[in-house]
Amino acid sequence: MKIAILGQGRVGGALGAGLAAAGHEVVFGVRDPEDPKHREAAVSVASVAAAVAAGEAVILATPWDAVPAVLAAAGDFAGKPLLDATNPIGPGFVLTHGHTDSGAEVVARLAPSARVVKAFNSTGFENMADPIYGDQRAAMFVCGDDAAAREVALGLARDLGFDAVAVGALSRARLLEPLAMLWISLAMAPGQGRKLAFGLLRR
């Protein structure tokens, strides 16, 4: 599958490397494809709009404050799955949305031509690169209103090595985004660090 990733930071970069290693074709949508730093990185880059047009699915992996501009630059998603890996973190390192709304639902309103799925937001970039913990796999929770788009996200999560778990409609992002804040809080706690992940035990 050809995957467009909007954002080439640590999360986008880890997802791109993992998906490319799994056999997917990855193109990064960036503000300035001619910037020499992109050539030095030896990855495929295009403008945001061109990457979206070329991709069969799109991953949004920018900082939250960049989301409106990036989605405006993306243009028409033409019904493609848009996997929202962002978290609506504002000043003071707190969530700007929650309980009655979510960042994912904001993304859906800003990109009405996309089928938005929340995915890849609830853990750190290190787990994107390697979600295996001994004989266990880190869980990746996915939610979205469109079943087919949700399956795309679940499949990509499995390709990366995650235990992919569907948790329902897009409104469940109101739970997944606070879950991301819990992971961040644990990762920043003394004696913890970022080498941790959430898992789902089944009996």
Secondary structure, DSSP 8 states (H G I E B T S, - for coil): -EEEEE--SHHHHHHHHHHHHTT-EEEEEES-TT-HHHHHTTS-EEEHHHHHHH-SEEEE-S-GGGHHHHHHHH---TT-EEEE----EETTTEES--SS--HHHHHHHH-TTSEEEE-S-SS-HHHHH--EETTEE-EEEEEES-HHHHHHHHHHHHHHT-EEEE--SGGGHHHHHHHHHHHHHHHHSTTT-S---------
